[in-house]
Amino acid sequence: MSALLRDIDNHPIELPPGLREQLDDILELLAVRIAATRALLHSPGMELEGAGSAA
């Protein structure tokens, strides 16, 4: 993902203003979901089924 974003930064494309705003909104929502998921995964007592059960 970071390589893709870096490539986009290095080779920007022209987008209509409305589309750019929509994409910014989508990326912001995605970032919020990623942050929330990370917080849940790292919270005390959170155990995923099958995690750490490699015998």
N, CA, C and O atoms as a GROMACS GRO file, in nm:
protein
  220
    1MET      N    1   0.083  -0.118   0.000
    1MET     CA    2   0.000   0.000   0.000
    1MET      C    3   0.087   0.125   0.000
    1MET      O    4   0.061   0.219  -0.074
    2SER      N    5   0.191   0.126   0.083
    2SER     CA    6   0.276   0.245   0.089
    2SER      C    7   0.349   0.267  -0.042
    2SER      O    8   0.370   0.382  -0.082
    3ALA      N    9   0.388   0.159  -0.110
    3ALA     CA   10   0.455   0.175  -0.240
    3ALA      C   11   0.360   0.236  -0.343
    3ALA      O   12   0.400   0.320  -0.423
    4LEU      N   13   0.234   0.195  -0.339
    4LEU     CA   14   0.134   0.251  -0.430
    4LEU      C   15   0.114   0.400  -0.402
    4LEU      O   16   0.110   0.480  -0.495
    5LEU      N   17   0.100   0.436  -0.276
    5LEU     CA   18   0.081   0.577  -0.241
    5LEU      C   19   0.204   0.660  -0.278
    5LEU      O   20   0.190   0.774  -0.322
    6ARG      N   21   0.322   0.604  -0.259
    6ARG     CA   22   0.445   0.674  -0.297
    6ARG      C   23   0.449   0.696  -0.448
    6ARG      O   24   0.488   0.804  -0.494
    7ASP      N   25   0.409   0.595  -0.525
    7ASP     CA   26   0.406   0.608  -0.671
    7ASP      C   27   0.306   0.714  -0.715
    7ASP      O   28   0.333   0.791  -0.807
    8ILE      N   29   0.191   0.718  -0.649
    8ILE     CA   30   0.091   0.820  -0.680
    8ILE      C   31   0.146   0.959  -0.649
    8ILE      O   32   0.124   1.053  -0.726
    9ASP      N   33   0.216   0.972  -0.537
    9ASP     CA   34   0.277   1.101  -0.502
    9ASP      C   35   0.380   1.144  -0.606
    9ASP      O   36   0.391   1.262  -0.639
   10ASN      N   37   0.456   1.047  -0.657
   10ASN     CA   38   0.561   1.078  -0.754
   10ASN      C   39   0.507   1.103  -0.895
   10ASN      O   40   0.573   1.169  -0.975
   11HIS      N   41   0.389   1.052  -0.925
   11HIS     CA   42   0.329   1.066  -1.058
   11HIS      C   43   0.182   1.105  -1.045
   11HIS      O   44   0.094   1.026  -1.078
   12PRO      N   45   0.156   1.227  -0.998
   12PRO     CA   46   0.016   1.268  -0.977
   12PRO      C   47  -0.060   1.277  -1.108
   12PRO      O   48  -0.004   1.305  -1.214
   13ILE      N   49  -0.190   1.253  -1.100
   13ILE     CA   50  -0.277   1.266  -1.216
   13ILE      C   51  -0.380   1.374  -1.185
   13ILE      O   52  -0.416   1.397  -1.070
   14GLU      N   53  -0.426   1.440  -1.289
   14GLU     CA   54  -0.527   1.544  -1.273
   14GLU      C   55  -0.664   1.479  -1.251
   14GLU      O   56  -0.704   1.390  -1.326
   15LEU      N   57  -0.732   1.524  -1.149
   15LEU     CA   58  -0.866   1.475  -1.118
   15LEU      C   59  -0.961   1.594  -1.108
   15LEU      O   60  -0.921   1.702  -1.064
   16PRO      N   61  -1.086   1.574  -1.148
   16PRO     CA   62  -1.184   1.680  -1.126
   16PRO      C   63  -1.196   1.708  -0.976
   16PRO      O   64  -1.186   1.615  -0.896
   17PRO      N   65  -1.216   1.833  -0.937
   17PRO     CA   66  -1.222   1.869  -0.794
   17PRO      C   67  -1.321   1.785  -0.713
   17PRO      O   68  -1.289   1.745  -0.601
   18GLY      N   69  -1.438   1.758  -0.767
   18GLY     CA   70  -1.537   1.678  -0.694
   18GLY      C   71  -1.488   1.537  -0.667
   18GLY      O   72  -1.510   1.484  -0.558
   19LEU      N   73  -1.424   1.477  -0.765
   19LEU     CA   74  -1.372   1.341  -0.748
   19LEU      C   75  -1.259   1.339  -0.646
   19LEU      O   76  -1.250   1.248  -0.564
   20ARG      N   77  -1.174   1.439  -0.650
   20ARG     CA   78  -1.064   1.448  -0.554
   20ARG      C   79  -1.119   1.455  -0.411
   20ARG      O   80  -1.067   1.389  -0.321
   21GLU      N   81  -1.224   1.534  -0.391
   21GLU     CA   82  -1.285   1.546  -0.258
   21GLU      C   83  -1.345   1.413  -0.213
   21GLU      O   84  -1.332   1.375  -0.097
   22GLN      N   85  -1.411   1.342  -0.305
   22GLN     CA   86  -1.469   1.212  -0.271
   22GLN      C   87  -1.360   1.113  -0.233
   22GLN      O   88  -1.374   1.038  -0.136
   23LEU      N   89  -1.251   1.112  -0.308
   23LEU     CA   90  -1.141   1.021  -0.277
   23LEU      C   91  -1.078   1.056  -0.143
   23LEU      O   92  -1.042   0.966  -0.066
   24ASP      N   93  -1.063   1.184  -0.113
   24ASP     CA   94  -1.010   1.226   0.017
   24ASP      C   95  -1.101   1.176   0.129
   24ASP      O   96  -1.052   1.130   0.232
   25ASP      N   97  -1.232   1.187   0.111
   25ASP     CA   98  -1.327   1.140   0.212
   25ASP      C   99  -1.315   0.989   0.233
   25ASP      O  100  -1.316   0.941   0.346
   26ILE      N  101  -1.302   0.915   0.123
   26ILE     CA  102  -1.289   0.769   0.131
   26ILE      C  103  -1.161   0.732   0.204
   26ILE      O  104  -1.162   0.644   0.290
   27LEU      N  105  -1.051   0.798   0.170
   27LEU     CA  106  -0.924   0.768   0.237
   27LEU      C  107  -0.928   0.801   0.385
   27LEU      O  108  -0.870   0.730   0.467
   28GLU      N  109  -0.997   0.908   0.420
   28GLU     CA  110  -1.011   0.945   0.561
   28GLU      C  111  -1.091   0.839   0.637
   28GLU      O  112  -1.054   0.800   0.747
   29LEU      N  113  -1.201   0.792   0.577
   29LEU     CA  114  -1.280   0.686   0.641
   29LEU      C  115  -1.199   0.558   0.656
   29LEU      O  116  -1.207   0.490   0.759
   30LEU      N  117  -1.122   0.525   0.554
   30LEU     CA  118  -1.039   0.406   0.559
   30LEU      C  119  -0.935   0.418   0.671
   30LEU      O  120  -0.911   0.322   0.744
   31ALA      N  121  -0.873   0.534   0.684
   31ALA     CA  122  -0.774   0.555   0.789
   31ALA      C  123  -0.836   0.540   0.927
   31ALA      O  124  -0.775   0.483   1.018
   32VAL      N  125  -0.958   0.590   0.945
   32VAL     CA  126  -1.027   0.578   1.073
   32VAL      C  127  -1.055   0.432   1.104
   32VAL      O  128  -1.038   0.388   1.217
   33ARG      N  129  -1.099   0.356   1.004
   33ARG     CA  130  -1.127   0.214   1.026
   33ARG      C  131  -1.000   0.136   1.059
   33ARG      O  132  -1.002   0.047   1.145
   34ILE      N  133  -0.891   0.168   0.991
   34ILE     CA  134  -0.764   0.101   1.019
   34ILE      C  135  -0.719   0.131   1.161
   34ILE      O  136  -0.677   0.041   1.234
   35ALA      N  137  -0.728   0.257   1.201
   35ALA     CA  138  -0.688   0.295   1.337
   35ALA      C  139  -0.775   0.224   1.441
   35ALA      O  140  -0.723   0.178   1.543
   36ALA      N  141  -0.904   0.216   1.417
   36ALA     CA  142  -0.994   0.149   1.511
   36ALA      C  143  -0.963   0.000   1.519
   36ALA      O  144  -0.964  -0.057   1.628
   37THR      N  145  -0.936  -0.062   1.407
   37THR     CA  146  -0.903  -0.204   1.404
   37THR      C  147  -0.774  -0.230   1.480
   37THR      O  148  -0.764  -0.325   1.558
   38ARG      N  149  -0.673  -0.146   1.457
   38ARG     CA  150  -0.546  -0.163   1.528
   38ARG      C  151  -0.567  -0.148   1.678
   38ARG      O  152  -0.511  -0.224   1.757
   39ALA      N  153  -0.646  -0.051   1.718
   39ALA     CA  154  -0.672  -0.030   1.861
   39ALA      C  155  -0.739  -0.152   1.922
   39ALA      O  156  -0.705  -0.194   2.032
   40LEU      N  157  -0.834  -0.210   1.850
   40LEU     CA  158  -0.902  -0.329   1.900
   40LEU      C  159  -0.807  -0.448   1.910
   40LEU      O  160  -0.810  -0.523   2.007
   41LEU      N  161  -0.723  -0.464   1.809
   41LEU     CA  162  -0.631  -0.578   1.808
   41LEU      C  163  -0.527  -0.567   1.919
   41LEU      O  164  -0.477  -0.669   1.967
   42HIS      N  165  -0.493  -0.447   1.959
   42HIS     CA  166  -0.390  -0.428   2.060
   42HIS      C  167  -0.447  -0.401   2.199
   42HIS      O  168  -0.373  -0.372   2.292
   43SER      N  169  -0.579  -0.411   2.212
   43SER     CA  170  -0.639  -0.386   2.344
   43SER      C  171  -0.624  -0.509   2.432
   43SER      O  172  -0.626  -0.622   2.383
   44PRO      N  173  -0.608  -0.488   2.563
   44PRO     CA  174  -0.594  -0.600   2.656
   44PRO      C  175  -0.719  -0.689   2.652
   44PRO      O  176  -0.832  -0.640   2.644
   45GLY      N  177  -0.697  -0.817   2.657
   45GLY     CA  178  -0.809  -0.911   2.660
   45GLY      C  179  -0.861  -0.948   2.522
   45GLY      O  180  -0.947  -1.036   2.510
   46MET      N  181  -0.810  -0.884   2.420
   46MET     CA  182  -0.856  -0.916   2.284
   46MET      C  183  -0.775  -1.034   2.235
   46MET      O  184  -0.653  -1.025   2.220
   47GLU      N  185  -0.843  -1.144   2.210
   47GLU     CA  186  -0.774  -1.263   2.163
   47GLU      C  187  -0.845  -1.313   2.039
   47GLU      O  188  -0.965  -1.338   2.040
   48LEU      N  189  -0.769  -1.328   1.932
   48LEU     CA  190  -0.827  -1.379   1.808
   48LEU      C  191  -0.826  -1.530   1.809
   48LEU      O  192  -0.732  -1.593   1.858
   49GLU      N  193  -0.930  -1.588   1.756
   49GLU     CA  194  -0.940  -1.733   1.748
   49GLU      C  195  -0.827  -1.785   1.661
   49GLU      O  196  -0.810  -1.739   1.548
   50GLY      N  197  -0.751  -1.880   1.712
   50GLY     CA  198  -0.642  -1.938   1.636
   50GLY      C  199  -0.511  -1.864   1.654
   50GLY      O  200  -0.407  -1.914   1.611
   51ALA      N  201  -0.512  -1.749   1.715
   51ALA     CA  202  -0.388  -1.674   1.736
   51ALA      C  203  -0.304  -1.743   1.842
   51ALA      O  204  -0.352  -1.776   1.950
   52GLY      N  205  -0.180  -1.763   1.810
   52GLY     CA  206  -0.088  -1.823   1.906
   52GLY      C  207  -0.109  -1.971   1.928
   52GLY      O  208  -0.056  -2.027   2.024
   53SER      N  209  -0.185  -2.036   1.842
   53SER     CA  210  -0.210  -2.179   1.862
   53SER      C  211  -0.131  -2.266   1.766
   53SER      O  212  -0.168  -2.380   1.740
   54ALA      N  213  -0.022  -2.211   1.712
   54ALA     CA  214   0.062  -2.291   1.622
   54ALA      C  215   0.143  -2.388   1.706
   54ALA      O  216   0.236  -2.348   1.776
   55ALA      N  217   0.107  -2.514   1.699
   55ALA     CA  218   0.171  -2.613   1.786
   55ALA      C  219   0.288  -2.678   1.722
   55ALA      O  220   0.352  -2.764   1.783
   0.00000   0.00000   0.00000
